[in-house]
Amino acid sequence: MFTPKAMLRGSAATATVVAAVIGLGAGAAYAAGWPPLQPGAYLYSGTGGSGAVTVVGLDDFGTCHTLPTPARSVQVASDSASVVLYSGASCTGAHPWATGSLAQSNLPWPVLSYRVVPA
């Protein structure tokens, strides 16, 4: 026989699971807006992989590249390279942001330049 206290705990647990599933569903819908992940590295002028695309040459290690338009999101799929992004032109800025070799992310701030580094 269930007590009212036990029934309330069960209802609370059910509500928590439902909220988590709804949250995961919303995340899946958001991720669906990104272009398909493909080998290479791509910088986008908009969030969620939208806007103008800059293709990053992953074999050009160490060279600084200044973007014509600030990037707001990035995708990288590589087994040997990652991208370091800078808020200023000519690879300057207070807090460089590194992608890793597998990334799909909105950037924490607009970036104006980048450099390819080994993963």
ABEGO torsion letter per residue (X at the ends): XBBAAAAAAAAAAAAAAAAAAAAAAAAAAAAAABBBBBBEBBBBABBGGBEBBBBBBAABBGBBBBBABBBABBBBBBAABBBBBBABBGGBEABBBBAEABBBBBBABBBABBBBBBX
